[in-house]
Amino acid sequence: MPSYSQFQKPVDVICQHTADASIIPLKVRIQDEDGELQIYAIRSYKVLSRPGSYHLPSGIPASAHNWYFECKILCFGTEKRIRLFYNSNDNLWKLDLSH
């Protein structure tokens, strides 16, 4: 069975950090099948999850450090949806390939 990390590809993202500790992804650079880097402006985004503290069903406190975004980009005149992960511990962005 493949691991979940096999469905994630590291990508470059330009983002904005706001005063209320939110993150806004602005542009993403993705390597295409020919090995060339393509830059896409993020036209809109939705935060699917954000870091924070929570309690497991057993009542044990836990903490998450991952942001999960659904973004819309324009690719060859067609609007596409992509999903991006941001790991705030490692400062790494990844593209979700399983979507």
ROTIDREN-50288 format. One record per residue: residue number from 1; residue in three letters; x, y, z of N, C-alpha, C, O, CB in turn. Coordinates in steps of 0.1 Angstrom, whole numbers, always signed. Atoms other than C-alpha are relative to their C-alpha. Glycine has a CB too. Example, Ala and Ser with C-alpha at 12.3 -4.5 7.8 and 13.67 -1.06 7.14 Angstrom:
<atoms>
 seq type    nx    ny    nz   cax   cay   caz    cx    cy    cz    ox    oy    oz   cbx   cby   cbz
   1  ALA    +9   -12    +0  +123   -45   +78    +9   +12    +0   +19   +12    +7   -10    +0   +12
   2  SER    -9   -11    +0  +137   -11   +71    -8   +11    +8    -3   +22    +9    +4    +5   -14
</atoms>
This chain:
<atoms>
 seq type    nx    ny    nz   cax   cay   caz    cx    cy    cz    ox    oy    oz   cbx   cby   cbz
   1  MET    +8   -12    +0    +0    +0    +0    +9   +12    +0   +18   +13    +8   -10    +0   +12
   2  PRO    -9   -12    +1   +15   +34   -10    -2    +9   +13   -14    +9   +18    -3    +8   -13
   3  SER    +1    -9   -11   +22   +59   +18    -7   +13    -5    -6   +16   -17   +13    +3    +6
   4  TYR    +6   -12    +4    +3   +92   +18   +10   +10    -6    +6   +18   -14    -7    +6   +12
   5  SER   -10    -9    +5   +35  +111   +12    +3    -2   -15    +8    +7   -22   +13    -1    +8
   6  GLN    -2    +3   +14   +37   +95   -23   -10    +8    -8    -8   +10   -20    -2   -15    -3
   7  PHE   +10    -8    +7    +6  +116   -32    +2   +15    +2    -7   +23    -1   -14    -4    +4
   8  GLN    -3   -14    -2   +23  +149   -23   +13    +3    -7   +23    -4    -7    +1    +3   +15
   9  LYS   -11    -4    +8   +47  +168   -45    +4   +14    +6    -4   +23    +6    -3    +1   -15
  10  PRO    -4   -13    -4   +68  +197   -31    -1   +11   -11    +2    +8   -22   +15    -1    +5
  11  VAL    +2   -11   +10   +60  +230   -48    +5   +13    +7    +5   +15   +19   -14    +1    -4
  12  ASP    -3   -14    -4   +70  +267   -45   -13    +8    +1   -21    +7    -9   +11    +7    -9
  13  VAL   +12    -8    -1   +43  +290   -32    +4   +14    +5   +13   +15   +14   -10    -6   +10
  14  ILE    -1   -14    -5   +43  +328   -28   -13    +2    +8   -24    +0    +3    +2   +11   -11
  15  CYS   +11    -2    -8   +20  +336    +1    +1   +13    +8   +11   +19    +9    -3   -12    +9
  16  GLN    +1   -12    -9    +9  +365   +24    -4    -5   +14   -13   -13   +15   -10   +10    -6
  17  HIS    +3    +2   -14   +10  +362   +62    -7   +12    +5    -2   +23    +4   +12    -4    +8
  18  THR    +8   -11    -4   -17  +384   +77    +2    +3   +15    +8    -6   +22   -15    -2    -3
  19  ALA    -1    -4   -14   -18  +402  +111    -8    -9    +9    -4   -10   +21    -5   +14    +2
  20  ASP    +8    +9    -9   -44  +377  +124    +5   -14    -1    -2   -24    +2   -15    +1    -4
  21  ALA    -7   +13    +1   -20  +348  +117    -6    -9   -11    -4   -21   -10    +0    -7   +13
  22  SER    +5    +7   +11   -38  +337   +85   +10    -1   -11   +20    +7   -11   -13    +5    -5
  23  ILE    -9    +1   +12   -20  +326   +53    -9    +1   -12   -19    -6   -13    +8   -13    +1
  24  ILE    +7    -1   +13   -32  +336   +18   +10    -4   -11   +20    +3   -13    -5   +15    -2
  25  PRO    -9    +4   +11   -16  +316   -10    -3    +9   -13   -15   +11   -16    -2   -15    -4
  26  LEU    +2   -10   +11   -10  +340   -40    +4    -6   -14    -3    -5   -24    +8   +12    +2
  27  LYS    -5    +7   +12   +10  +320   -66    +7   -13    +3   +12   -15   +14   +11   +10    -8
  28  VAL    -6   +13    -2   +22  +285   -71    +9    -3   -12    +5    +0   -23   -11   -11    +2
  29  ARG    -9    +3   +11   +51  +272   -92    +1   -16    +0    +5   -22   +10   +14    +6    +1
  30  ILE    +1   +14    +1   +46  +236  -104    +8    -5   -12    +8    +1   -23   -15    -5    -2
  31  GLN    -7    +6   +11   +69  +214  -125    -9    -9    -8   -16   -17    -3   +13    -8    +6
  32  ASP    +9    +8    +9   +51  +200  -155    +7   -13    -4   +18   -16    +0    -3    +8   -13
  33  GLU    -5   +13    +4   +57  +166  -172   +12    +1    -8   +20    -9    -9   -11    -8    -7
  34  ASP   -12    -2    +7   +84  +181  -193   +12    +5    +8   +23    +7    +3    -2   +10   -12
  35  GLY   -10    -4    -9  +103  +192  -163    +2   +15    +1   +10   +21    +8   +14    -5    -4
  36  GLU    +0   -14    +0   +96  +229  -169    -9    +6   +11   -19    +0   +14    -4    +6   -13
  37  LEU    +8    -6   -10   +84  +251  -141   -11   +10    -5    -8   +19   -13    +9    +8   +10
  38  GLN   +11    -8    +5   +50  +267  -147    -5    +8   +12    -7    +3   +23   -12    -8    -6
  39  ILE    +5    -9   -11   +37  +297  -125   -14    +2    -3   -19    +6   -14    +9   +13    +0
  40  TYR   +15    -2    +1    +0  +300  -118    -4    +9   +11    +0    +7   +23    -7   -14    +1
  41  ALA    +5    -9   -10   -17  +328  -100   -12    -7    +6   -20   -13    -1    -5   +14    -6
  42  ILE   +11    +6    -7   -42  +316   -74   -11   +10    -1   -11   +20    +5    +4    -5   +15
  43  ARG   +11    -9    +2   -75  +331   -84   -10    +0   +12   -15   +11   +15    -8    -5   -12
  44  SER    +8    +0   -12   -94  +320   -53    +5   -12    +9   +11   -21    +3   -15    -1    -3
  45  TYR    -4   +11    -9   -88  +298   -23   -10    -2   +11   -18    +7   +15   +14    +2    +6
  46  LYS    +8    +3   -12  -106  +281    +6    +8    -7   +10   +15   -17    +6   -13    -8    -4
  47  VAL    -8    +7   -11   -90  +271   +39    -9   -12    +4   -20   -10    +9    +3    +9   +12
  48  LEU    +8   +12    -4  -101  +235   +45    +3    -4   +14    -5   -10   +21    +4   -12   -10
  49  SER    -3    +2   -14   -82  +231   +78   +12    +9    +3   +20   +13    -6    +4   -15    +3
  50  ARG   -11    -9    -4   -57  +252   +98    +5    -6   +13    -2   -14   +20    -5   +14    +2
  51  PRO    -6    +5   -12   -34  +245  +127    -7    +5   +12   -15   +15   +12   +15    +4    +1
  52  GLY    +6    -4   -13   -45  +246  +163    -1   -11    +9    +3   -23    +6   -14    +6    -3
  53  SER    +2   +11   -10   -52  +227  +194   -14    -6    +0   -23    +1    -3    +4    +6   +14
  54  TYR   +12    +7    -1   -79  +202  +198    +1   -12    +9   +12   -15   +14    -5    -5   -14
  55  HIS    -1   +12    -9   -88  +171  +219    -4   -12    -8   -14   -12   -16   -10    +2   +12
  56  LEU    +4   +12    +6   -88  +136  +207   -12    -6    +6   -16    -1   +17   +12   -11    +1
  57  PRO   +12    +5    -6  -119  +115  +212    +2    -6   +15    -7    -6   +23    -6   -11    -8
  58  SER    -3    +5   -14  -102  +100  +243    +2   +11   +10    +4    +9   +22   +13    -8    -1
  59  GLY    -2   -11    -9   -98  +135  +257   +14    +5    +2   +16   +15    +9    -5    -3   +14
  60  ILE   -14    -4    +0   -61  +138  +252    +2   +12    -9    -2   +12   -20   +10   -11    -4
  61  PRO    -3   -12    +9   -50  +173  +240   +10    -3   -11   +20   -10    -8    +5   +12    +9
  62  ALA    -9    +2   +12   -33  +174  +206    +1   +13    -7    -6   +23    -4    -5   -11    -9
  63  SER    -3   -12    +8   -20  +200  +182    +3    -3   -14   +10   -13   -17   +11    +8    +7
  64  ALA    -3    +2   +15   -20  +202  +144    +8   +12    -5    +7   +23    +1   -13    -1    -8
  65  HIS    -8   -10    +6    +5  +222  +124    -1    +1   -15    +8    +6   -22   +15    -2    +4
  66  ASN    +2    +0   +14    -8  +217   +89   -12    +9    -5   -22    +9    +2    -2   -14    -5
  67  TRP   +11    -7    +7   -28  +241   +67    -4    -8   -12    +5   -14   -19    +5   +15    -4
  68  TYR    +5    +7   +12   -49  +226   +39    -9    +9    -8   -19   +14    -2    -7   -13    +4
  69  PHE    +8   -10    +9   -62  +248   +10    -5    -7   -12    +1   -16   -18   +10   +12    -3
  70  GLU    +5    +4   +13   -83  +242   -20    +1   +13    -8    -5   +23    -4   -15    -6    +0
  71  CYS    -2   -12    +8   -73  +267   -47    -5    -2   -14    -5   -13   -20   +15    +3    +0
  72  LYS    +4    -1   +14   -85  +277   -82   +11    +7    -7   +15   +18    -4   -13    +6    -2
  73  ILE   -10    -6    +9   -59  +284  -109    -5    -1   -14   -14    -9   -17   +14    -8    +1
  74  LEU    +4    +0   +14   -62  +291  -146   +11    -7    -8   +23    -2    -8    -3   +15    -5
  75  CYS   -10    +8    +7   -44  +265  -167    -4    -1   -15   -14    -8   -18    +2   -14    +6
  76  PHE    +4    +0   +14   -45  +270  -205   -14    +4    -3   -21    -3   -11    +3   -14    -6
  77  GLY   +13    -5    +2   -77  +289  -203   -11    -8    +8   -23    -4    +7    -4    +0   -14
  78  THR    +9    +8    -7   -94  +263  -181    +2    +2   +15   +14    +1   +20    +1   -15    -4
  79  GLU    -1    -1   -14  -101  +268  -144    +2   -14    +6    -7   -23    +4   -12    +8    +6
  80  LYS    -2   +12    -7   -87  +240  -123    +1    +2   +15    +5   +12   +20   +13    -7    -5
  81  ARG    -1    +0   -15   -89  +231   -86   +12    -8    +4   +14   -19    -1   -13    -5    +6
  82  ILE   -11    +7    -5   -58  +221   -68    -1    +1   +16    -7    +9   +21   +14    +5    -5
  83  ARG    +0    +0   -15   -52  +213   -31   +15    +1    +4   +24    -6    -1    -6   -13    +6
  84  LEU   -14    -3    -5   -21  +226   -13    +0    -3   +15    -9    +1   +23    +4   +14    -3
  85  PHE    -3    +2   -14    -7  +216   +21   +11   +10    +4   +21   +11    -4    +4   -15    +4
  86  TYR   -12    -8    -5   +15  +239   +42    +3    -5   +14    -6    -5   +23    -3   +15    +1
  87  ASN    -4    +5   -13   +34  +224   +71    +8   +11    +7   +19   +15    +3    +9   -13    -1
  88  SER    -6   -11    -6   +41  +252   +95   +13    -3    +9   +21    +5   +12   -10    +7    +9
  89  ASN   -12    +4    -8   +67  +232  +115   +12    +0   -10   +23    +4    -6    -2   -14    +6
  90  ASP   -11    +2    +9   +89  +225   +84    +0   +12   -10   +10   +13   -18    -2   -13    -8
  91  ASN    +1   -11   +10   +78  +256   +63    +1    -5   -14    +8    +0   -23   +11   +10    +2
  92  LEU    +1    +7   +14   +71  +233   +33   -14    +0    -5   -24    -2    +2    +5   -14    +1
  93  TRP   +12    +1    +8   +44  +235    +7    +0   -12    -8   +10   -16   -14    -3   +13    -9
  94  LYS    +1   +12    +9   +31  +204   -11   -13    +0    -7   -23    +5    -2    +1   -12    +9
  95  LEU   +11    +1    +8    +7  +198   -38    -6   -14    +2    +1   -24    +2    +3    +2   -15
  96  ASP    +7   +12    -2   -19  +171   -31    -4    -7   -14   -12    -1   -21   -13    +2    +9
  97  LEU    +2    +7   +13   -18  +147   -61   -11   -10    +1   -15   -15   -10   +13    -7    -4
  98  SER   +11   +10    -2   -46  +124   -47   -13    +6    -4   -23    -1    -6    +0    -6   +14
  99  HIS   +12    -7    +3   -72  +150   -55    -4    +0   -15   -14    +5   -19    +0   +15    +5
</atoms>
